[in-house]
Amino acid sequence: MSLTELLAEHGPMTGAALQERAGLDILPLWQQCRTSPEIECHRFGRRYLRLDRDVEGYARLSPSIRREFQTYTVVGLATQRDQAIAHTAALQENIVRISDAKLTLARRVMADIMARMENDVLEKSCAIMAGDVVYHMAHTVPRPESSTGTMVRGSDLDIIIVTDDTLDAHYSDELDASIYNKKHFMLVHPDYREEIDYIIKPMARVHEQAAFDTFEHMVACKILHEGELLFGSPWLFDEVKKRMREAGVPAKIDAMIQMASRFRKAAEHALQMADSEQEQQAHLHLFYTREEGDEIY
């Protein structure tokens, strides 16, 4: 059965659902959907910068072309446009709902941990949310947690805790132990099955990373620039943001986004045209990518 016949019979569906019904490899399926005059692709969610060691200039857009098509695109016939738009809107609302729920959970977790500690911890530390949740692109698709293989519910909770340089080391150690214990609880408890990925760093480390001179520093700056305050000192959070601005991080990130957008446009054009196998191979790294997970430093 052809793609148009499948869509006519079953209606608009995500790229992943269409792939399952059609039984085609993902690249030729994507190419057919993007070039057929009878088929429309309705994208939802958003594209955002992901730093990748394997890409020129480290800059690429996330989700990858493949993942965007499978998970964040509704495919339908041109004659099914209204139905496809309605389906797209419903899926968009769902990922926003999931993201908001994960953000609320992360805030509750950090509030529970930090509110139990001495005032020094509250006054001299802040917890910052990062990752898919910040972009309203979180999901709940089950996946194995990297270190234990335990199945967790989709996007992890990426949390960066920045501490003032005057905070006593034993308080940082106590905070670390408390978060680690909560991490284990959230991972194994059947009501949660959530992965917390976190790091604690002093403000001195933030100043060092603001140099934006290594891959690790770039990742750290990007996360701090985009992150949202979960709990703790608003003053310290503002200091982190101020340091990013002083170091010119927003402009550097914007330049990387523009570069990644150009790469993406060129890759999609080349893969759709398929002028030559050599040209196609040159852009496959933006179609198939390694596991899309941010590292935090």
Summary of the structure (lengths in Angstrom):
residues: 297
radius of gyration: 21.4
end to end distance: 49.2
largest distance: 67.8
contacts: 953
relative contact order: 0.14
helix: 55%
strand: 17%
